[in-house]
Amino acid sequence: MKYGICLGLLLFALSAWAQQEPLKFASPEQETRFEHLTKQLRCLVCQNQDLADSEAELAGDLRKEILEMMQAGKTNDEIKEYLVDRYGDFVLYKPPVQGNTYLLWLMPGLLLLIGALVLRSQIKQRAALLDKKNDPDAS
């Protein structure tokens, strides 16, 4: 029993170690370009985390794929276009303003406007209640 648990933990540790194989860059410029590009792309399985910082297995696979495309001579725009074709605009941290993303871009302003209108309505209602309470002729 003890040996089975130890063996299981050892295999788990080895698999985690094998997955975190460091990427090899041809130059410091390539590494800088890679870091900049992966900061612009979203991890598809994490909560609002970029590819550069994600620990997810899919993010690691995407980082390897991005490096391979870079080493094959692809530009940043070509890499982004490939990822958008494959995963949609969600993969970009700053999706383009277009028909299917208008709501995404307008939502913060709309929510702020709705919140301001609700707040204004609540203030008016409370002011009316206070006026009614303080006016002795209203009874």
N, CA, C and O atoms as CSV, one atom per row, in Angstrom:
chain,resi,resn,atom,element,x,y,z
A,1,MET,N,N,0.829,-1.198,0.000
A,1,MET,CA,C,0.000,0.000,0.000
A,1,MET,C,C,0.865,1.250,0.000
A,1,MET,O,O,0.662,2.157,-0.807
A,2,LYS,N,N,1.853,1.293,0.931
A,2,LYS,CA,C,2.746,2.446,1.011
A,2,LYS,C,C,3.530,2.618,-0.286
A,2,LYS,O,O,3.723,3.734,-0.770
A,3,TYR,N,N,3.981,1.483,-0.842
A,3,TYR,CA,C,4.774,1.557,-2.060
A,3,TYR,C,C,3.927,2.042,-3.236
A,3,TYR,O,O,4.420,2.750,-4.114
A,4,GLY,N,N,2.680,1.664,-3.246
A,4,GLY,CA,C,1.777,2.108,-4.314
A,4,GLY,C,C,1.556,3.612,-4.266
A,4,GLY,O,O,1.544,4.280,-5.299
A,5,ILE,N,N,1.379,4.143,-3.051
A,5,ILE,CA,C,1.191,5.589,-2.886
A,5,ILE,C,C,2.467,6.327,-3.284
A,5,ILE,O,O,2.414,7.338,-3.985
A,6,CYS,N,N,3.600,5.823,-2.837
A,6,CYS,CA,C,4.885,6.457,-3.177
A,6,CYS,C,C,5.119,6.424,-4.686
A,6,CYS,O,O,5.563,7.411,-5.273
A,7,LEU,N,N,4.823,5.297,-5.300
A,7,LEU,CA,C,4.993,5.177,-6.745
A,7,LEU,C,C,4.060,6.141,-7.470
A,7,LEU,O,O,4.463,6.782,-8.440
A,8,GLY,N,N,2.828,6.249,-7.010
A,8,GLY,CA,C,1.871,7.184,-7.614
A,8,GLY,C,C,2.337,8.623,-7.503
A,8,GLY,O,O,2.261,9.377,-8.473
A,9,LEU,N,N,2.821,9.015,-6.323
A,9,LEU,CA,C,3.334,10.373,-6.129
A,9,LEU,C,C,4.559,10.633,-6.999
A,9,LEU,O,O,4.707,11.723,-7.552
A,10,LEU,N,N,5.435,9.645,-7.122
A,10,LEU,CA,C,6.620,9.784,-7.959
A,10,LEU,C,C,6.235,9.970,-9.422
A,10,LEU,O,O,6.794,10.828,-10.104
A,11,LEU,N,N,5.288,9.175,-9.909
A,11,LEU,CA,C,4.835,9.306,-11.293
A,11,LEU,C,C,4.170,10.657,-11.536
A,11,LEU,O,O,4.353,11.271,-12.587
A,12,PHE,N,N,3.400,11.110,-10.555
A,12,PHE,CA,C,2.761,12.428,-10.670
A,12,PHE,C,C,3.813,13.533,-10.750
A,12,PHE,O,O,3.710,14.437,-11.579
A,13,ALA,N,N,4.822,13.457,-9.887
A,13,ALA,CA,C,5.888,14.465,-9.882
A,13,ALA,C,C,6.661,14.441,-11.191
A,13,ALA,O,O,6.995,15.496,-11.731
A,14,LEU,N,N,6.949,13.257,-11.706
A,14,LEU,CA,C,7.674,13.142,-12.972
A,14,LEU,C,C,6.867,13.705,-14.135
A,14,LEU,O,O,7.426,14.356,-15.017
A,15,SER,N,N,5.561,13.463,-14.146
A,15,SER,CA,C,4.730,13.983,-15.244
A,15,SER,C,C,4.653,15.505,-15.168
A,15,SER,O,O,4.663,16.173,-16.203
A,16,ALA,N,N,4.576,16.061,-13.964
A,16,ALA,CA,C,4.554,17.521,-13.807
A,16,ALA,C,C,5.887,18.109,-14.242
A,16,ALA,O,O,5.916,19.162,-14.878
A,17,TRP,N,N,6.979,17.456,-13.914
A,17,TRP,CA,C,8.304,17.941,-14.287
A,17,TRP,C,C,8.484,17.882,-15.807
A,17,TRP,O,O,9.060,18.796,-16.396
A,18,ALA,N,N,7.999,16.821,-16.438
A,18,ALA,CA,C,8.143,16.667,-17.886
A,18,ALA,C,C,7.330,17.718,-18.633
A,18,ALA,O,O,7.730,18.144,-19.717
A,19,GLN,N,N,6.214,18.140,-18.084
A,19,GLN,CA,C,5.373,19.122,-18.756
A,19,GLN,C,C,5.973,20.511,-18.716
A,19,GLN,O,O,5.652,21.338,-19.570
A,20,GLN,N,N,6.821,20.789,-17.768
A,20,GLN,CA,C,7.363,22.127,-17.617
A,20,GLN,C,C,8.739,22.252,-18.265
A,20,GLN,O,O,9.625,22.921,-17.733
A,21,GLU,N,N,8.910,21.613,-19.400
A,21,GLU,CA,C,10.161,21.697,-20.144
A,21,GLU,C,C,10.349,23.131,-20.643
A,21,GLU,O,O,9.458,23.677,-21.292
A,22,PRO,N,N,11.482,23.737,-20.351
A,22,PRO,CA,C,11.681,25.136,-20.752
A,22,PRO,C,C,11.785,25.269,-22.267
A,22,PRO,O,O,12.310,24.393,-22.954
A,23,LEU,N,N,11.273,26.384,-22.766
A,23,LEU,CA,C,11.342,26.663,-24.200
A,23,LEU,C,C,12.732,27.193,-24.530
A,23,LEU,O,O,13.351,27.890,-23.726
A,24,LYS,N,N,13.205,26.858,-25.706
A,24,LYS,CA,C,14.533,27.305,-26.127
A,24,LYS,C,C,14.382,28.339,-27.232
A,24,LYS,O,O,13.757,28.088,-28.263
A,25,PHE,N,N,14.968,29.508,-26.994
A,25,PHE,CA,C,14.857,30.619,-27.935
A,25,PHE,C,C,16.164,30.780,-28.697
A,25,PHE,O,O,17.244,30.524,-28.166
A,26,ALA,N,N,16.049,31.211,-29.958
A,26,ALA,CA,C,17.231,31.395,-30.804
A,26,ALA,C,C,18.017,32.641,-30.406
A,26,ALA,O,O,19.230,32.712,-30.604
A,27,SER,N,N,17.307,33.626,-29.841
A,27,SER,CA,C,17.978,34.878,-29.472
A,27,SER,C,C,17.181,35.579,-28.371
A,27,SER,O,O,16.014,35.259,-28.146
A,28,PRO,N,N,17.810,36.530,-27.690
A,28,PRO,CA,C,17.072,37.310,-26.697
A,28,PRO,C,C,15.929,38.117,-27.330
A,28,PRO,O,O,14.895,38.334,-26.699
A,29,GLU,N,N,16.121,38.556,-28.576
A,29,GLU,CA,C,15.069,39.299,-29.275
A,29,GLU,C,C,13.843,38.415,-29.504
A,29,GLU,O,O,12.706,38.861,-29.353
A,30,GLN,N,N,14.092,37.157,-29.869
A,30,GLN,CA,C,12.991,36.221,-30.077
A,30,GLN,C,C,12.251,35.966,-28.766
A,30,GLN,O,O,11.024,35.863,-28.759
A,31,GLU,N,N,12.968,35.866,-27.681
A,31,GLU,CA,C,12.342,35.656,-26.379
A,31,GLU,C,C,11.487,36.862,-25.985
A,31,GLU,O,O,10.385,36.701,-25.461
A,32,THR,N,N,11.996,38.066,-26.238
A,32,THR,CA,C,11.245,39.288,-25.940
A,32,THR,C,C,9.981,39.351,-26.786
A,32,THR,O,O,8.905,39.682,-26.288
A,33,ARG,N,N,10.121,39.031,-28.067
A,33,ARG,CA,C,8.953,39.017,-28.971
A,33,ARG,C,C,7.932,37.990,-28.492
A,33,ARG,O,O,6.732,38.265,-28.479
A,34,PHE,N,N,8.403,36.812,-28.099
A,34,PHE,CA,C,7.533,35.742,-27.611
A,34,PHE,C,C,6.769,36.196,-26.359
A,34,PHE,O,O,5.556,36.006,-26.264
A,35,GLU,N,N,7.488,36.798,-25.401
A,35,GLU,CA,C,6.848,37.261,-24.172
A,35,GLU,C,C,5.800,38.328,-24.461
A,35,GLU,O,O,4.715,38.314,-23.880
A,36,HIS,N,N,6.124,39.247,-25.352
A,36,HIS,CA,C,5.176,40.312,-25.711
A,36,HIS,C,C,3.924,39.719,-26.369
A,36,HIS,O,O,2.802,40.123,-26.062
A,37,LEU,N,N,4.126,38.767,-27.266
A,37,LEU,CA,C,2.991,38.153,-27.976
A,37,LEU,C,C,2.121,37.338,-27.034
A,37,LEU,O,O,0.895,37.423,-27.109
A,38,THR,N,N,2.720,36.552,-26.152
A,38,THR,CA,C,1.909,35.714,-25.252
A,38,THR,C,C,1.184,36.542,-24.203
A,38,THR,O,O,0.205,36.069,-23.626
A,39,LYS,N,N,1.633,37.762,-23.938
A,39,LYS,CA,C,0.908,38.669,-23.027
A,39,LYS,C,C,-0.351,39.216,-23.700
A,39,LYS,O,O,-1.273,39.652,-23.012
A,40,GLN,N,N,-0.402,39.200,-25.038
A,40,GLN,CA,C,-1.545,39.715,-25.782
A,40,GLN,C,C,-2.612,38.654,-26.023
A,40,GLN,O,O,-3.702,38.963,-26.504
A,41,LEU,N,N,-2.301,37.412,-25.690
A,41,LEU,CA,C,-3.213,36.301,-25.966
A,41,LEU,C,C,-3.744,35.726,-24.658
A,41,LEU,O,O,-3.024,35.631,-23.664
A,42,ARG,N,N,-5.011,35.346,-24.682
A,42,ARG,CA,C,-5.711,34.850,-23.495
A,42,ARG,C,C,-5.630,33.330,-23.417
A,42,ARG,O,O,-5.751,32.635,-24.426
A,43,CYS,N,N,-5.425,32.831,-22.212
A,43,CYS,CA,C,-5.513,31.390,-21.981
A,43,CYS,C,C,-6.984,30.992,-22.135
A,43,CYS,O,O,-7.872,31.645,-21.587
A,44,LEU,N,N,-7.223,29.939,-22.869
A,44,LEU,CA,C,-8.603,29.552,-23.178
A,44,LEU,C,C,-9.299,28.812,-22.046
A,44,LEU,O,O,-10.523,28.683,-22.063
A,45,VAL,N,N,-8.555,28.326,-21.072
A,45,VAL,CA,C,-9.170,27.563,-19.986
A,45,VAL,C,C,-9.068,28.253,-18.635
A,45,VAL,O,O,-9.634,27.769,-17.655
A,46,CYS,N,N,-8.363,29.366,-18.565
A,46,CYS,CA,C,-8.175,30.069,-17.295
A,46,CYS,C,C,-9.142,31.250,-17.189
A,46,CYS,O,O,-9.718,31.690,-18.184
A,47,GLN,N,N,-9.302,31.742,-15.990
A,47,GLN,CA,C,-10.135,32.915,-15.756
A,47,GLN,C,C,-9.320,34.175,-16.032
A,47,GLN,O,O,-8.548,34.615,-15.180
A,48,ASN,N,N,-9.485,34.745,-17.197
A,48,ASN,CA,C,-8.887,36.034,-17.556
A,48,ASN,C,C,-7.382,36.075,-17.269
A,48,ASN,O,O,-6.896,36.991,-16.605
A,49,GLN,N,N,-6.662,35.093,-17.765
A,49,GLN,CA,C,-5.218,35.028,-17.581
A,49,GLN,C,C,-4.567,34.918,-18.953
A,49,GLN,O,O,-5.081,34.228,-19.832
A,50,ASP,N,N,-3.442,35.594,-19.137
A,50,ASP,CA,C,-2.789,35.519,-20.438
A,50,ASP,C,C,-1.969,34.236,-20.563
A,50,ASP,O,O,-1.709,33.549,-19.575
A,51,LEU,N,N,-1.567,33.927,-21.800
A,51,LEU,CA,C,-0.812,32.695,-22.049
A,51,LEU,C,C,0.540,32.706,-21.340
A,51,LEU,O,O,1.029,31.658,-20.919
A,52,ALA,N,N,1.138,33.875,-21.207
A,52,ALA,CA,C,2.460,33.958,-20.595
A,52,ALA,C,C,2.434,33.523,-19.130
A,52,ALA,O,O,3.397,32.923,-18.651
A,53,ASP,N,N,1.364,33.812,-18.423
A,53,ASP,CA,C,1.296,33.541,-16.986
A,53,ASP,C,C,0.534,32.276,-16.619
A,53,ASP,O,O,0.535,31.874,-15.456
A,54,SER,N,N,-0.110,31.650,-17.582
A,54,SER,CA,C,-0.965,30.510,-17.279
A,54,SER,C,C,-0.158,29.241,-17.024
A,54,SER,O,O,0.859,28.989,-17.670
A,55,GLU,N,N,-0.635,28.455,-16.072
A,55,GLU,CA,C,-0.025,27.165,-15.741
A,55,GLU,C,C,-0.775,26.003,-16.395
A,55,GLU,O,O,-0.379,24.847,-16.242
A,56,ALA,N,N,-1.855,26.302,-17.122
A,56,ALA,CA,C,-2.684,25.253,-17.714
A,56,ALA,C,C,-1.908,24.486,-18.789
A,56,ALA,O,O,-1.045,25.043,-19.467
A,57,GLU,N,N,-2.227,23.226,-18.927
A,57,GLU,CA,C,-1.554,22.382,-19.913
A,57,GLU,C,C,-1.795,22.907,-21.330
A,57,GLU,O,O,-0.878,22.924,-22.150
A,58,LEU,N,N,-3.026,23.334,-21.618
A,58,LEU,CA,C,-3.335,23.879,-22.940
A,58,LEU,C,C,-2.499,25.127,-23.223
A,58,LEU,O,O,-2.029,25.313,-24.345
A,59,ALA,N,N,-2.312,25.970,-22.230
A,59,ALA,CA,C,-1.501,27.176,-22.413
A,59,ALA,C,C,-0.057,26.801,-22.751
A,59,ALA,O,O,0.567,27.429,-23.606
A,60,GLY,N,N,0.464,25.786,-22.082
A,60,GLY,CA,C,1.818,25.318,-22.397
A,60,GLY,C,C,1.919,24.816,-23.823
A,60,GLY,O,O,2.895,25.096,-24.520
A,61,ASP,N,N,0.906,24.071,-24.258
A,61,ASP,CA,C,0.892,23.584,-25.639
A,61,ASP,C,C,0.827,24.751,-26.625
A,61,ASP,O,O,1.510,24.740,-27.649
A,62,LEU,N,N,0.011,25.750,-26.317
A,62,LEU,CA,C,-0.094,26.911,-27.200
A,62,LEU,C,C,1.207,27.704,-27.235
A,62,LEU,O,O,1.598,28.201,-28.291
A,63,ARG,N,N,1.876,27.828,-26.104
A,63,ARG,CA,C,3.172,28.520,-26.086
A,63,ARG,C,C,4.176,27.807,-26.988
A,63,ARG,O,O,4.904,28.453,-27.741
A,64,LYS,N,N,4.216,26.471,-26.912
A,64,LYS,CA,C,5.122,25.697,-27.775
A,64,LYS,C,C,4.769,25.899,-29.243
A,64,LYS,O,O,5.648,26.072,-30.088
A,65,GLU,N,N,3.466,25.876,-29.534
A,65,GLU,CA,C,3.013,26.056,-30.911
A,65,GLU,C,C,3.361,27.457,-31.431
A,65,GLU,O,O,3.763,27.612,-32.585
A,66,ILE,N,N,3.206,28.465,-30.583
A,66,ILE,CA,C,3.543,29.838,-30.970
A,66,ILE,C,C,5.044,29.945,-31.251
A,66,ILE,O,O,5.444,30.564,-32.238
A,67,LEU,N,N,5.874,29.350,-30.395
A,67,LEU,CA,C,7.321,29.391,-30.613
A,67,LEU,C,C,7.686,28.688,-31.919
A,67,LEU,O,O,8.538,29.170,-32.666
A,68,GLU,N,N,7.052,27.560,-32.195
A,68,GLU,CA,C,7.327,26.856,-33.450
A,68,GLU,C,C,6.955,27.713,-34.651
A,68,GLU,O,O,7.683,27.739,-35.644
A,69,MET,N,N,5.820,28.417,-34.570
A,69,MET,CA,C,5.422,29.297,-35.669
A,69,MET,C,C,6.402,30.453,-35.820
A,69,MET,O,O,6.726,30.853,-36.938
A,70,MET,N,N,6.874,30.991,-34.700
A,70,MET,CA,C,7.860,32.070,-34.759
A,70,MET,C,C,9.145,31.574,-35.430
A,70,MET,O,O,9.716,32.264,-36.274
A,71,GLN,N,N,9.587,30.391,-35.056
A,71,GLN,CA,C,10.813,29.829,-35.619
A,71,GLN,C,C,10.642,29.462,-37.090
A,71,GLN,O,O,11.621,29.358,-37.829
A,72,ALA,N,N,9.382,29.265,-37.512
A,72,ALA,CA,C,9.103,28.989,-38.920
A,72,ALA,C,C,9.001,30.281,-39.741
A,72,ALA,O,O,8.766,30.239,-40.949
A,73,GLY,N,N,9.181,31.428,-39.074
A,73,GLY,CA,C,9.195,32.690,-39.796
A,73,GLY,C,C,7.869,33.428,-39.859
A,73,GLY,O,O,7.745,34.414,-40.586
A,74,LYS,N,N,6.878,32.969,-39.109
A,74,LYS,CA,C,5.567,33.639,-39.104
A,74,LYS,C,C,5.650,34.960,-38.342
A,74,LYS,O,O,6.385,35.074,-37.361
A,75,THR,N,N,4.895,35.951,-38.797
A,75,THR,CA,C,4.833,37.232,-38.106
A,75,THR,C,C,3.832,37.138,-36.955
A,75,THR,O,O,3.049,36.192,-36.875
A,76,ASN,N,N,3.868,38.131,-36.069
A,76,ASN,CA,C,2.908,38.163,-34.954
A,76,ASN,C,C,1.481,38.184,-35.485
A,76,ASN,O,O,0.615,37.485,-34.959
A,77,ASP,N,N,1.227,38.981,-36.523
A,77,ASP,CA,C,-0.124,39.058,-37.093
A,77,ASP,C,C,-0.567,37.719,-37.673
A,77,ASP,O,O,-1.731,37.344,-37.532
A,78,GLU,N,N,0.335,36.998,-38.318
A,78,GLU,CA,C,-0.012,35.679,-38.863
A,78,GLU,C,C,-0.324,34.688,-37.742
A,78,GLU,O,O,-1.243,33.878,-37.859
A,79,ILE,N,N,0.441,34.758,-36.666
A,79,ILE,CA,C,0.207,33.862,-35.528
A,79,ILE,C,C,-1.142,34.177,-34.892
A,79,ILE,O,O,-1.920,33.270,-34.599
A,80,LYS,N,N,-1.419,35.460,-34.680
A,80,LYS,CA,C,-2.708,35.851,-34.101
A,80,LYS,C,C,-3.854,35.430,-35.012
A,80,LYS,O,O,-4.870,34.922,-34.536
A,81,GLU,N,N,-3.699,35.636,-36.310
A,81,GLU,CA,C,-4.753,35.261,-37.258
A,81,GLU,C,C,-5.018,33.758,-37.202
A,81,GLU,O,O,-6.172,33.331,-37.236
A,82,TYR,N,N,-3.963,32.961,-37.118
A,82,TYR,CA,C,-4.107,31.512,-37.004
A,82,TYR,C,C,-4.889,31.145,-35.743
A,82,TYR,O,O,-5.812,30.331,-35.789
A,83,LEU,N,N,-4.511,31.754,-34.615
A,83,LEU,CA,C,-5.182,31.442,-33.348
A,83,LEU,C,C,-6.634,31.914,-33.356
A,83,LEU,O,O,-7.504,31.225,-32.822
A,84,VAL,N,N,-6.913,33.070,-33.949
A,84,VAL,CA,C,-8.296,33.562,-34.029
A,84,VAL,C,C,-9.122,32.651,-34.928
A,84,VAL,O,O,-10.273,32.348,-34.611
A,85,ASP,N,N,-8.547,32.208,-36.051
A,85,ASP,CA,C,-9.268,31.277,-36.931
A,85,ASP,C,C,-9.592,29.983,-36.206
A,85,ASP,O,O,-10.641,29.380,-36.434
A,86,ARG,N,N,-8.699,29.564,-35.341
A,86,ARG,CA,C,-8.871,28.297,-34.644
A,86,ARG,C,C,-9.761,28.411,-33.404
A,86,ARG,O,O,-10.570,27.520,-33.144
A,87,TYR,N,N,-9.617,29.518,-32.619
A,87,TYR,CA,C,-10.300,29.631,-31.339
A,87,TYR,C,C,-11.277,30.802,-31.248
A,87,TYR,O,O,-12.017,30.904,-30.269
A,88,GLY,N,N,-11.295,31.671,-32.230
A,88,GLY,CA,C,-12.200,32.823,-32.201
A,88,GLY,C,C,-11.540,34.036,-31.558
A,88,GLY,O,O,-10.418,33.958,-31.057
A,89,ASP,N,N,-12.261,35.167,-31.579
A,89,ASP,CA,C,-11.737,36.427,-31.052
A,89,ASP,C,C,-11.464,36.378,-29.552
A,89,ASP,O,O,-10.727,37.219,-29.037
A,90,PHE,N,N,-12.034,35.423,-28.849
A,90,PHE,CA,C,-11.838,35.307,-27.399
A,90,PHE,C,C,-10.366,35.149,-27.040
A,90,PHE,O,O,-9.951,35.549,-25.952
A,91,VAL,N,N,-9.577,34.577,-27.932
A,91,VAL,CA,C,-8.167,34.334,-27.647
A,91,VAL,C,C,-7.370,35.638,-27.543
A,91,VAL,O,O,-6.283,35.652,-26.965
A,92,LEU,N,N,-7.899,36.724,-28.092
A,92,LEU,CA,C,-7.220,38.023,-28.035
A,92,LEU,C,C,-7.652,38.786,-26.796
A,92,LEU,O,O,-8.840,38.832,-26.476
A,93,TYR,N,N,-6.691,39.388,-26.092
A,93,TYR,CA,C,-7.049,40.205,-24.929
A,93,TYR,C,C,-7.761,41.479,-25.351
A,93,TYR,O,O,-8.608,41.986,-24.616
A,94,LYS,N,N,-7.431,42.000,-26.516
A,94,LYS,CA,C,-8.098,43.189,-27.037
A,94,LYS,C,C,-8.730,42.816,-28.373
A,94,LYS,O,O,-8.138,43.050,-29.427
A,95,PRO,N,N,-9.935,42.236,-28.335
A,95,PRO,CA,C,-10.583,41.841,-29.586
A,95,PRO,C,C,-10.906,43.066,-30.432
A,95,PRO,O,O,-11.128,44.148,-29.889
A,96,PRO,N,N,-10.936,42.911,-31.755
A,96,PRO,CA,C,-11.216,44.055,-32.620
A,96,PRO,C,C,-12.662,44.530,-32.455
A,96,PRO,O,O,-13.547,43.752,-32.099
A,97,VAL,N,N,-12.882,45.813,-32.718
A,97,VAL,CA,C,-14.243,46.346,-32.671
A,97,VAL,C,C,-14.890,45.989,-34.003
A,97,VAL,O,O,-14.514,46.518,-35.050
A,98,GLN,N,N,-15.851,45.102,-33.954
A,98,GLN,CA,C,-16.586,44.664,-35.141
A,98,GLN,C,C,-17.980,44.242,-34.703
A,98,GLN,O,O,-18.296,44.257,-33.513
A,99,GLY,N,N,-18.795,43.875,-35.649
A,99,GLY,CA,C,-20.202,43.585,-35.371
A,99,GLY,C,C,-20.440,42.637,-34.211
A,99,GLY,O,O,-21.321,42.873,-33.385
A,100,ASN,N,N,-19.662,41.566,-34.142
A,100,ASN,CA,C,-19.908,40.572,-33.096
A,100,ASN,C,C,-19.236,40.914,-31.768
A,100,ASN,O,O,-19.392,40.169,-30.801
A,101,THR,N,N,-18.489,42.028,-31.694
A,101,THR,CA,C,-17.853,42.405,-30.426
A,101,THR,C,C,-18.322,43.772,-29.918
A,101,THR,O,O,-17.808,44.255,-28.909
A,102,TYR,N,N,-19.283,44.402,-30.594
A,102,TYR,CA,C,-19.772,45.700,-30.123
A,102,TYR,C,C,-20.274,45.622,-28.680
A,102,TYR,O,O,-19.948,46.476,-27.856
A,103,LEU,N,N,-21.056,44.610,-28.387
A,103,LEU,CA,C,-21.601,44.469,-27.041
A,103,LEU,C,C,-20.480,44.357,-26.004
A,103,LEU,O,O,-20.562,44.939,-24.922
A,104,LEU,N,N,-19.446,43.611,-26.344
A,104,LEU,CA,C,-18.298,43.450,-25.453
A,104,LEU,C,C,-17.641,44.796,-25.150
A,104,LEU,O,O,-17.255,45.058,-24.011
A,105,TRP,N,N,-17.516,45.641,-26.161
A,105,TRP,CA,C,-16.884,46.944,-25.988
A,105,TRP,C,C,-17.813,47.957,-25.320
A,105,TRP,O,O,-17.350,48.832,-24.588
A,106,LEU,N,N,-19.113,47.847,-25.567
A,106,LEU,CA,C,-20.061,48.825,-25.042
A,106,LEU,C,C,-20.584,48.474,-23.646
A,106,LEU,O,O,-21.089,49.346,-22.938
A,107,MET,N,N,-20.469,47.219,-23.251
A,107,MET,CA,C,-21.043,46.759,-21.990
A,107,MET,C,C,-20.575,47.553,-20.769
A,107,MET,O,O,-21.424,47.907,-19.951
A,108,PRO,N,N,-19.295,47.856,-20.585
A,108,PRO,CA,C,-18.901,48.614,-19.390
A,108,PRO,C,C,-19.605,49.976,-19.307
A,108,PRO,O,O,-20.066,50.364,-18.233
A,109,GLY,N,N,-19.689,50.691,-20.409
A,109,GLY,CA,C,-20.369,51.985,-20.416
A,109,GLY,C,C,-21.856,51.840,-20.147
A,109,GLY,O,O,-22.439,52.642,-19.416
A,110,LEU,N,N,-22.481,50.813,-20.739
A,110,LEU,CA,C,-23.911,50.584,-20.521
A,110,LEU,C,C,-24.197,50.242,-19.061
A,110,LEU,O,O,-25.166,50.734,-18.482
A,111,LEU,N,N,-23.361,49.406,-18.472
A,111,LEU,CA,C,-23.552,49.051,-17.062
A,111,LEU,C,C,-23.368,50.270,-16.152
A,111,LEU,O,O,-24.090,50.424,-15.167
A,112,LEU,N,N,-22.420,51.117,-16.475
A,112,LEU,CA,C,-22.211,52.341,-15.704
A,112,LEU,C,C,-23.415,53.267,-15.823
A,112,LEU,O,O,-23.852,53.846,-14.828
A,113,LEU,N,N,-23.950,53.410,-17.027
A,113,LEU,CA,C,-25.131,54.247,-17.249
A,113,LEU,C,C,-26.341,53.699,-16.499
A,113,LEU,O,O,-27.064,54.457,-15.853
A,114,ILE,N,N,-26.564,52.400,-16.579
A,114,ILE,CA,C,-27.689,51.778,-15.867
A,114,ILE,C,C,-27.531,51.977,-14.364
A,114,ILE,O,O,-28.499,52.300,-13.676
A,115,GLY,N,N,-26.318,51.785,-13.850
A,115,GLY,CA,C,-26.074,51.984,-12.424
A,115,GLY,C,C,-26.345,53.425,-11.998
A,115,GLY,O,O,-26.907,53.660,-10.928
A,116,ALA,N,N,-25.952,54.387,-12.824
A,116,ALA,CA,C,-26.196,55.798,-12.513
A,116,ALA,C,C,-27.691,56.102,-12.508
A,116,ALA,O,O,-28.170,56.852,-11.656
A,117,LEU,N,N,-28.433,55.523,-13.458
A,117,LEU,CA,C,-29.881,55.746,-13.509
A,117,LEU,C,C,-30.586,55.134,-12.295
A,117,LEU,O,O,-31.501,55.740,-11.738
A,118,VAL,N,N,-30.168,53.947,-11.890
A,118,VAL,CA,C,-30.757,53.308,-10.713
A,118,VAL,C,C,-30.432,54.130,-9.465
A,118,VAL,O,O,-31.300,54.331,-8.616
A,119,LEU,N,N,-29.212,54.597,-9.348
A,119,LEU,CA,C,-28.820,55.416,-8.207
A,119,LEU,C,C,-29.635,56.710,-8.163
A,119,LEU,O,O,-30.103,57.115,-7.099
A,120,ARG,N,N,-29.803,57.349,-9.301
A,120,ARG,CA,C,-30.596,58.596,-9.379
A,120,ARG,C,C,-32.035,58.341,-8.943
A,120,ARG,O,O,-32.615,59.132,-8.199
A,121,SER,N,N,-32.609,57.228,-9.410
A,121,SER,CA,C,-33.978,56.884,-9.053
A,121,SER,C,C,-34.104,56.655,-7.544
A,121,SER,O,O,-35.061,57.118,-6.923
A,122,GLN,N,N,-33.144,55.944,-6.958
A,122,GLN,CA,C,-33.168,55.679,-5.515
A,122,GLN,C,C,-33.041,56.970,-4.704
A,122,GLN,O,O,-33.720,57.140,-3.691
A,123,ILE,N,N,-32.179,57.871,-5.148
A,123,ILE,CA,C,-32.004,59.152,-4.447
A,123,ILE,C,C,-33.289,59.968,-4.500
A,123,ILE,O,O,-33.683,60.574,-3.504
A,124,LYS,N,N,-33.946,59.984,-5.667
A,124,LYS,CA,C,-35.213,60.728,-5.798
A,124,LYS,C,C,-36.290,60.141,-4.899
A,124,LYS,O,O,-37.036,60.881,-4.257
A,125,GLN,N,N,-36.376,58.812,-4.849
A,125,GLN,CA,C,-37.383,58.159,-4.007
A,125,GLN,C,C,-37.145,58.471,-2.532
A,125,GLN,O,O,-38.094,58.759,-1.803
A,126,ARG,N,N,-35.919,58.419,-2.096
A,126,ARG,CA,C,-35.606,58.708,-0.690
A,126,ARG,C,C,-35.854,60.178,-0.360
A,126,ARG,O,O,-36.328,60.509,0.727
A,127,ALA,N,N,-35.529,61.049,-1.303
A,127,ALA,CA,C,-35.775,62.475,-1.079
A,127,ALA,C,C,-37.273,62.737,-0.964
A,127,ALA,O,O,-37.701,63.534,-0.130
A,128,ALA,N,N,-38.069,62.070,-1.796
A,128,ALA,CA,C,-39.520,62.237,-1.746
A,128,ALA,C,C,-40.069,61.719,-0.409
A,128,ALA,O,O,-40.954,62.343,0.176
A,129,LEU,N,N,-39.555,60.593,0.073
A,129,LEU,CA,C,-39.988,60.056,1.366
A,129,LEU,C,C,-39.625,60.999,2.509
A,129,LEU,O,O,-40.430,61.213,3.415
A,130,LEU,N,N,-38.436,61.554,2.472
A,130,LEU,CA,C,-38.019,62.493,3.511
A,130,LEU,C,C,-38.866,63.759,3.475
A,130,LEU,O,O,-39.243,64.278,4.525
A,131,ASP,N,N,-39.170,64.263,2.278
A,131,ASP,CA,C,-40.016,65.451,2.157
A,131,ASP,C,C,-41.399,65.167,2.728
A,131,ASP,O,O,-41.990,66.002,3.413
A,132,LYS,N,N,-41.899,63.978,2.435
A,132,LYS,CA,C,-43.227,63.598,2.916
A,132,LYS,C,C,-43.241,63.480,4.448
A,132,LYS,O,O,-44.212,63.884,5.088
A,133,LYS,N,N,-42.171,62.929,5.037
A,133,LYS,CA,C,-42.058,62.777,6.474
A,133,LYS,C,C,-41.952,64.135,7.187
A,133,LYS,O,O,-42.547,64.347,8.243
A,134,ASN,N,N,-41.200,65.021,6.596
A,134,ASN,CA,C,-40.931,66.324,7.214
A,134,ASN,C,C,-42.021,67.366,6.964
A,134,ASN,O,O,-42.010,68.423,7.595
A,135,ASP,N,N,-42.953,67.094,6.067
A,135,ASP,CA,C,-44.022,68.043,5.755
A,135,ASP,C,C,-45.246,67.722,6.635
A,135,ASP,O,O,-45.912,66.714,6.399
A,136,PRO,N,N,-45.556,68.553,7.641
A,136,PRO,CA,C,-46.680,68.253,8.535
A,136,PRO,C,C,-48.026,68.386,7.836
A,136,PRO,O,O,-49.001,67.801,8.309
A,137,ASP,N,N,-48.129,69.118,6.744
A,137,ASP,CA,C,-49.407,69.304,6.037
A,137,ASP,C,C,-49.713,68.115,5.116
A,137,ASP,O,O,-50.826,68.014,4.599
A,138,ALA,N,N,-48.767,67.238,4.908
A,138,ALA,CA,C,-48.994,66.112,3.990
A,138,ALA,C,C,-49.882,65.061,4.597
A,138,ALA,O,O,-50.406,64.233,3.852
A,139,SER,N,N,-50.093,65.033,5.908
A,139,SER,CA,C,-50.887,63.984,6.545
A,139,SER,C,C,-52.358,64.218,6.394
A,139,SER,O,O,-53.163,63.422,6.878
